[in-house]
Structure formats: C-alpha cells, structure tokens
Amino acid sequence: MTEPRTPDNPTTDLPPGYRMTELGPLPEEWRVVRLGEVARVRYGKAKPQAIGSVPVIGSGGVYARTARPLIDFPTLIIGRKGTAGQVWLLEEPCWPSDTTFYLEWTQPIVVNFLHGYFLLNPLSGEHAKTTLPSLQRPDLEAHPIPLPPLPEQRAIAHVLRAVQEAKEATERVIAAARELKKSLMRHLFTYGPVPLDAINDVPLRETEVGPVPAHWQVVRLGEVAEKPQYGYTASATPEPIGPKFLRITDIQNDKVYWPTVLYCSIEEASLERYQLEKGDILFARIGATTGKTYLVDECPLSVFASYLIRVRTKTNYLLSEHLYFFTHTAQYWQQINAAKGGRLKQGINIPILTSLLLPLPPLDEQREIARILQTVDHKIEAEEARKEALDVLFKSLLHHLMTAKLRLPQEFIRRFEQDSLRDAARFTC
C-alpha cells in the first residue's frame, strides 16, 4: 500500500497524482459525482400484510418479514423518517418500507464500497455535519460521493469485507464460548469436575441449592467467610490525592479499567481498613446491578465505595474463585432475587449475604472447577481482544481507503478488473 503525505496547504501542496475536490484531496482518476447520477432514489412502500421470510426494512433496520420482495437486487436502504439518514446494506431480496428510500442503480457501482463511504460519512446522526429530522429526496440525490474506477471499488470493498467477516467469525467464537461456559457451569455445580461420560457414576443428593454430589456440603456464606464489610464513603475526584476509589459504575462486564477509576482522600487508618487486596470479592448492594460481583485480581492502591460490599473467604474452606463463579449460577440469583423481592431499591445487605447458601466441594475440586472455568474465560478474553483489534483495523482501513490517504497496490487492484471474478463482482450492480 502507498500513502500520500498529508499536505500543509491542500490547495498548493497536493501529493503527486492528486487533485483538490469538494470532498478533499482525491486521486486524479477518482470522480466526485452526485448520488443521483449513479442511482434513482425510490420511495419504499407500506409493509404488506402477508407474513413470510423476506425482510422488511424501516428507518431503524429490519423490523418484520413478509411473503414477497419489493426489490431483488443489492441496494442501500436509507431512512427518511425517524432514524433519518441511517443507511442499511441489503444484499438479498427485501421490502423497503414507506419510511425509507432505496437506491436503484443506473450505473455500475460496487454497493459495498458505497455503503462503506456512508459508514465513514453518515448522512445524519452524531458524526454527521447535520442532524436531520427527515431526509428529502432532492438532498439525497444531490449528495456528493467519491467514485474510484470499478476495480478499485471492488478491491476496497473486498479488503473491508475480509476484515468484517473476520470480526463476525470472532463474534461467533465468543458467543459459542459463552454458551460453553453456561453449560460447564451447570455441569460443574451439579456433578463436580468429572467427564460427561462419568456423571452417572456420581451419587447426587437434593439440597436447598439443587442436586449436588453427595460428598459436598451446603453451607451459609457466613460460615466460610470473614464478616462482610460495607465500603468507604467519600467524594470521587480525578485528582490523584489518594488511592483509587472503586465504585459500582467502574465495574463493567465483570471487568475494571483501572486508568479511568477516580481517586479519593482517605486517612491512613481508614486506608488499611478499606484497601482492596487480591482475592477480595465485591458485591453491588443496590441499584440495577444489585448482586453483580467482581473478583479483585491485580490492582493499584485502591479502596471500595459504599455501594459495594466486600467479602473475604476463609481460604482453608472456600476459595474466592469458587465463590465468584457460584455468583454466576442460577442458584445464586434465585436467592438474590428472592431477597430483593422484585424491588430495585431494596438491594442486599450483609445479613442477606451471610445467609446465602452455597455448595462447598473439597478444596481440590474447587481448584479444578475454577481452573476449568478460568480456561474458558481466558479464551473469551483473547477472542474479545481480537475482536477489538479487528474493529480498530476496520475503522482505520475504512477511513484511509475511503479518503484515498492509503492506496491499495496496483497489482492487487488488477485482480479485480474482471467482472467474472465472483467474489469481487458479487455486489456490483
């Protein structure tokens, strides 16, 4: 790939082979045209009553299914009311509703390329130049778009599609891993860490928390943990005047991003009482996240806020990892929801936590259960990091390729010169 330098004065210092356009510096072989020059802007129609498998698309996306399509070619569907300016790519037969426009192509164009351009340059919304309550057809027809030669359109669309498909594949892996974890949780907290083909050899007994292996105990949390502790009351500040001050809102998806956690002022005597340590488990005690937990691993010097309750396990009986994974089971949430009684403000308190019932395997089985579930968690974390990296890559490529700040190699583009190239031409109309 080649990258033209960014000019200090775009009118006089353009990179070689570039010219100034209303969309900024673009390659000389790229045209800037009005959308109405390459497509007819058509109105969608009211949704038919018949129900079927054909998607019906409104300004907010697919919202129904009908029996027959209004159009059977790849198109862009654009919201004209409600979510005005939202652009949807449809590659299958579909029915654009009467709150949308759709594009009927009058010149060959790679639909995926144009969709990418509108992803980078929304017609309306947070990143658009204006927020439109409704979109008018003349405005849409007059909207300028860049138009590279068809082979380059295909090449750009191909690269973006490849990254997007990799991201979608990663999302499927994450979803499968999460389903696996749910199944493992049910298995491990019912039969223990035994293979599937050995579950019939595990004698079970019925308990207050459901069936468990006969040799497991069922205890109250207060029997196997130190007395829980409410958090520290203080005002959070971005100024580093003391330790980090962990609040409920800092815990998102079982994780804490410590660089964004604010600070608080605290006396030395109180710091020792409220300082977080590895292995602490924090319970949200009020609000929409009541009952959610966070297992402290490595952390900077930190204390926890008053809407959290800290539990420290007696590690000669109960591993903190075992308790943490138990707080993700249905048996745990049944007890929490019963304590809340369906009232959001009711919350939970120390007496409720100490009275919680939980299954208590021998320590070696607790370790094995934690090891198995941590292995799955590490897989999910690795795939989530991959997904995040692919998302960053997609956004970077989208920006650089659509603005021609980055050009694909000519030898790569030449691979897309023939319409017979199936993958490249699939979305050319």
Order of alpha helices (4+ residues) and beta strands (2+ residues): beta-beta-beta-alpha-beta-beta-beta-beta-beta-beta-beta-alpha-alpha-beta-alpha-beta-beta-beta-alpha-beta-beta-beta-beta-alpha-beta-beta-beta-beta-alpha-alpha-alpha-beta-alpha-alpha-alpha
